[in-house]
Amino acid sequence: KAGVTQTPRYLIKTRGQQVTLSCSPISGHRSVSWYQQTPGQGLQFLFEYFSETQRNKGNFPGRFSGRQFSNSRSEMNVSTLELGDSALYLCASSQGQGLGEQFFGPGTRLTVL
Amino acid sequence: AQSVSQHNHHVILSEAASLELGCNYSYGGTVNLFWYVQYPGQHLQLLLKYFSGDPLVKGIKGFEAEFIKSKFSFNLRKPSVQWSDTAEYFCAVTRILTGGGNKLTFGTGTQLKVEL
């Protein structure tokens, strides 16, 4: 079974721009979660999507948004980029029921200049 | 809000030494507990998990962890580390949320370096 895939793997943007990251979950998984990883803040939960609906949300500003499609693939969008948005963005998928194990993708490394 | 504390931020060991990494969490309800590992240049991988039952769980690569409910702890252990265990280790906790689903709350991570 193929793992979680994320595209692109690397991105360089400038302040004020917007960016869209993509995540394809493991086949059959209906839940997709997004996390931000930085050296200073560690791994922080952004949001979770299940059956095309945002089910849970972390403490990030509204510039961070996402969506999920009917095939469970998910996208994350960050608008009006700030230098502090430079991070590794991780996507994780799970079957979606209960406290299931989450499987992580390789991440997208975003650099904001 | 729930939180996860990892007491050791950087650990340096010689090969064959024993390893114990501490993890404490703050939430008092039903939780599931995980240890993830991130090898250099690789993505997060699950080492082991605790959902219920025997509080001593065994994971991959000879790792084990013990859940002590009274201490809100889930410490990771390995009797004899190898150079290839050099990585960053994350403790994580998840619980059922009001709207269903779950989110992982991670500790700050422990950078382990194993020297030959």
Interface residues (C-beta under 8 A of the other chain):
Chain A: S31 S33 Y35 G42 L43 Q44 F45 E48 F50 R55 N56 G58 L90 A92 S94 G96 G98 L99 G100 E101 Q102 F103 F104 G105 P106 G107
Chain B: N32 F34 Y36 Q42 H43 L44 Q45 L46 K49 F51 F90 A92 T94 R95 I96 L97 G99 G100 G101 N102 K103 L104 T105 F106 G107 T108 G109
